[in-house]
Amino acid sequence: MTKRRPRPDGPNDWQRLQLAELKALADKHPGEVRVLGGPRTAPGGRVAVTIHIRTADMPRSPGGLRLADTEEFLLALPPIPLAPPEVQTLDYRFASTPHVLQGNRLCLYLDPAREWDPLAGISSVMSRLWQWLTDAAAGEFDAGTALYHAVGGVLHSTPGTPTVVVREPVAHARAAVGWLTPRTAHRLDLSSRAQGRDSLRAPILTLEHSLPLGAGETLAHLMTLIDAGPTGTPRPAPPPGAVSRALVSHCGVLAPSASSSGMSCDCLAHLLGNAADQPDRARRYGSDLTDAEWVVVRPLLPVPAWMNGQGGRPEGFCHRQMLDAVRYLVAEGVRWASLPADFPKWRAVYRFFRRWRDNHLIKELYGRLRKILRELAGKKEAPTAAIIDSQSVKADATVGAATRGYDAGKKINGRKRHIAVDTLGLLLVVIVTAASVKDNDAGRDLLEQLRAEHHRIALVWADGGYAGWLIAFAHAVLALALTVVKRGDDAKGFVVLPRRWVVERSFSHLIRARRLVRDYETRIDSAEAMAWWAASIPATRRLARSGAPAPRRLKPPAA
């Protein structure tokens, strides 16, 4: 007989008071703050609740953090009022921003012991969060104040300084010596022993109290403030003298050059994971992300689960290499085991693809790409109109009989892809069925998913295959105006039909990926994920061109 785990206790009196104050704050400002769901008990007696903050009206600057119209955060209340609540984010964009610890925890207090007032309650936390977002969007953070937070594990990254990853405990003494090993241009590993020829000695000082606010312009200034304790007040840094210059020269490992690391990738797997232990690869295929594409894609990538306290070990392969590997497979149509040897092992790449498929991460990434493309085109973030259509493709022998069928109209034995795109041709919904499924039957599921994921859609265009009862169903149940664009009876040959040409162009972009010419996927969700991957390739290329369409290649006139 197994013992049941005891259920965690609910919120205590102080936590309930803060939750009630948060609810009252959300009721007072319904358009600015919203609480999603109820509180959840986290390990250590903490209580977590999800909140939405409207940031659409915050001023932006080109060098600031790119904020969505509404940002989602996790507010964690400690069991005692001595420590301030924590605000965490699950978005990759925040990872490389100053005042973000461990990639996902917003640092609202430089010194909580002096700045946190339990009597002020949750209102002061929300005010600081609002000010934090305002400064981040406007690019007004002072990176110098983000250098000396308390070290509890992995340090966060600050522009101009590398990220330091504590690999093993260092001797707890008043003064000790450690070794900093450059792994990338953006990361140093701290250990008690030298890890190679590139390892450099560094002094380690153990303090009995927190550093004073504003410490650390120079090493000599930091040394003078250590004995002042937490009561020290911020003072301007004295000009560095001969001793300070000698100390900084001796400890010059704090600013390694890119040539000493041999790697320039700044993905999270390199900064905070173990990807630096793997060999680098040079870009050589047409499907690889260019540097311009990587600059766009990197801040949009989802945060790995191991950085969100969901378990698992840090990733051991570069995110950019993994993306390039999956893009190569989709674009070139090769088998998993036939991936080129310069990519990571194909089983590791497949695990990456499977994780992104099961957690809908590729769909999430494409959604962020779509929002930026719509903004560059002068459109609103959420589309209000869509076009739907279907495409039948032959299925490989790996596709089972339960998920394949015969399309009598096109005489194809395989599967059928049903997609919905916006007026720019950007993908909104993908559904894969057997080719024998009629457009009307699959159109019902397609429209239901379209309505669930894109609430502002009001008008949908389709071809004659979606006529009949589906029009009345869309109007009565889903509040969608389904308009059928038919081909004229007197039309002959190729005719460009209004609105329908947009979705046909999207199909032509998808079919350029050789993996989609024939359906090779055993599972339906894998076939749908392949479509999202194929759509992301032209999306990143277009964003690298700042939203401009690809230049037309005109044939030279005949002599």
C-alpha positions, -999 to +999 in steps of 0.1 A: +000+000+000+015+033-011+013+064+010-003+094-006+017+125-006+002+151+017-015+180-001+004+213+002-011+238+025-029+267+010-020+304+013-013+317+048-028+348+063-001+372+048-004+356+014-042+358+014-039+394+023-016+401-006-039+381-030-069+401-019-050+434-024-039+422-059-075+413-068-087+448-056-060+464-076-071+444-107-107+454-101-097+491-098-077+490-130-094+464-152-077+475-184-042+476-170-039+445-146-056+412-149-053+381-127-056+347-145-069+318-126-064+311-089-033+308-068-011+278-070+011+265-041+047+262-051+076+245-033+089+262-002+055+274+008+053+300-019+021+309-037+022+317-074-005+335-095-004+345-132-010+382-140-013+401-173+000+437-175-011+460-204+020+476-219+006+489-251+008+526-240+044+525-227+068+546-247+093+526-268+128+533-281+148+514-307+173+502-281+147+492-256+131+459-248+105+448-274+072+446-254+040+431-266+007+449-260+001+426-230+028+408-211+023+377-189+042+373-156+042+348-127+040+365-093+054+343-065+045+353-029+069+340-002+055+325+030+069+353+052+068+391+046+105+395+052+113+388+015+097+406-014+075+388-039+092+375-071+081+384-106+091+358-133+086+357-170+087+328-194+095+348-225+130+345-241+131+382-249+138+391-213+168+368-209+195+392-222+180+423-205+198+440-176+182+434-142+170+398-151+184+371-130+189+335-143+172+344-175+136+347-162+134+365-128+130+403-129+152+421-104+130+448-090+151+454-059+189+460-059+189+456-021+157+440-008+168+444+028+166+481+025+141+487-003+114+462+005+087+474+028+062+447+039+037+473+050+035+487+015+022+453+003+016+442-033+009+477-045+046+487-042+056+455-061+033+463-089+045+499-090+081+487-093+071+462-120+055+490-139+086+512-136+108+483-146+088+477-178+088+514-185+126+517-182+131+484-202+109+496-231+126+530-232+161+515-230+169+536-199+185+508-178+219+516-164+239+484-171+264+493-144+239+488-116+232+452-128+268+439-122+269+431-085+238+412-075+241+385-049+256+353-064+233+324-058+242+303-088+241+315-124+246+352-129+227+371-154+242+388-185+248+425-188+258+442-221+296+446-222+303+419-195+302+381-198+279+358-180+296+339-152+284+303-146+293+288-112+302+252-121+310+239-086+312+252-050+343+272-043+360+271-009+341+293+016+369+315+030+374+352+035+396+352+004+402+324-021+414+318-056+392+304-084+396+298-121+376+315-148+375+295-181+362+314-212+337+292-230+323+318-254+326+355-260+297+359-236+303+333-209+329+324-183+328+292-162+339+296-125+355+265-109+380+257-082+405+242-106+419+251-140+399+236-168+424+242-196+451+264-210+426+293-213+418+292-176+428+323-157+432+329-119+407+352-103+403+363-066+371+353-048+359+373-018+333+360+005+312+387+022+292+385+054+267+410+041+253+423+009+272+447-012+264+484-007+242+500-033+261+515-062+294+496-055+318+485-081+328+511-106+364+499-101+379+470-081+397+495-058+364+513-052+347+480-044+374+471-019+370+503-001+332+498+003+333+461+014+339+469+050+313+496+051+285+470+053+249+474+042+247+508+058+271+523+033+256+550+011+262+553-026+292+575-034+308+585-066+338+563-075+372+578-069+396+581-098+416+548-101+451+552-089+482+531-094+470+503-070+437+501-087+452+500-122+475+472-110+447+452-095+425+456-126+454+447-148+461+416-127+424+405-128+419+414-165+400+381-169+367+400-163+366+412-199+379+383-221+382+389-258+362+370-284+394+354-298+401+337-265+368+318-265+367+306-301+329+309-301+306+338-308+271+322-304+250+340-278+221+315-275+210+305-240+224+270-244+259+286-248+254+313-222+239+292-194+240+256-207+266+232-219+266+239-256+301+254-254+314+218-249+303+209-284+322+218-316+312+249-336+300+247-372+303+271-401+272+282-420+273+264-454+237+256-465+211+278-480+186+269-452+209+280-424+200+311-404+220+341-415+234+365-389+206+390-398+180+363-393+195+351-360+194+387-346+157+386-352+150+351-341+171+349-309+150+372-287+118+354-299+128+319-289+109+303-260+128+300-227+139+264-221+121+244-194+153+239-173+155+277-169+120+279-155+124+254-126+106+226-145+135+201-141+158+187-167+195+194-172+209+224-192+209+218-229+241+205-244+236+217-280+235+251-296+200+264-303+211+280-336+226+247-347+194+228-338+173+253-357+196+250-387+194+212-386+156+211-386+154+238-413+178+218-434+157+186-430+125+205-439+140+224-469+159+195-484+135+167-476+162+143-462+157+115-437+165+121-401+194+097-402+207+114-433+214+148-417+249+160-426+277+152-401+284+189-393+251+191-375+245+176-340+236+139-340+203+132-357+188+116-326+195+148-306+180+169-334+149+147-335+145+150-297+146+188-302+120+186-330+098+163-309+100+186-278+090+216-299+062+197-316+047+184-283+049+218-266+037+238-297+069+259-295+074+262-333+038+274-335+046+299-307+077+311-325+059+316-358+032+335-340+058+360-328+073+363-362+038+369-377+031+397-353+063+416-362+056+411-399+022+425-396+035+455-377+061+461-404+033+459-430+012+485-412-014+460-400-028+455-365-012+428-343-044+406-344-059+398-378-096+404-385-099+385-418-086+351-431-086+329-462-089+291-460-081+264-485-069+228-487-042+209-506-039+172-512-005+155-513+006+119-518+015+100-487+046+078-482+045+042-472+053+053-436+018+068-433-007+043-418-041+035-433-059+052-404-046+086-413-046+085-451-074+083-478-082+088-514-092+122-528-114+113-558-115+148-571-077+151-575-070+114-577-045+114-549-040+088-522-026+105-492-033+134-468-049+168-471-036+200-455-061+226-445-047+260-437-060+295-428-039+326-436-043+363-430-045+388-458-007+389-460-005+351-465+009+345-430-001+312-415-028+312-388-040+276-385-029+242-399-049+210-398-039+177-415-065+151-423-068+121-446-073+131-482-107+115-482-121+140-457-143+166-474-135+203-472-168+210-455-161+185-427-125+196-421-136+232-426-157+230-394-127+220-373-105+246-391-129+274-384-134+264-348-097+264-341-094+297-360-120+312-338-105+298-306-069+311-314-077+343-331-107+360-314-109+391-337-114+372-369-147+382-384-145+376-421-133+344-439-130+338-476-130+303-491-135+285-524-166+265-535-156+234-516-167+251-484-202+261-496-234+247-482-242+241-445-208+254-433-217+290-442-247+289-419-228+271-392-200+297-392-225+325-390-247+310-363-222+292-340-189+310-346-200+345-356-179+344-387-189+357-421-179+330-445-177+343-481-173+319-510-152+333-539-162+313-570-147+311-604-168+326-631-187+303-655-173+319-686-137+320-673-112+300-693-076+291-684-058+306-655-076+333-637-065+352-605-094+351-581-098+379-555-085+369-521-081+333-530-047+340-547-033+348-513-037+314-498-026+298-531+006+318-529+010+305-493+007+269-505+033+276-532+057+288-505+051+257-483+055+233-512+090+247-519+101+228-488+109+193-502+097+176-470+062+188-478+061+177-514+051+143-501+038+135-466+064+113-449+052+117-413+037+088-394+019+111-369-006+139-378+010+164-353+044+158-369+029+167-403+014+199-389+047+208-372+065+204-405+042+229-421+049+254-394+087+249-398+083+253-435+064+286-431+090+299-406+118+298-432+104+326-455+092+345-425+127+348-410+141+357-443+116+385-448+122+398-414+159+400-421+150+423-450+129+444-426+097+431-439+104+438-476+094+412-501+121+392-519+136+410-550+123+397-583+148+379-604+142+390-640+156+371-669+180+391-691+166+399-725+174+376-753+202+388-776 
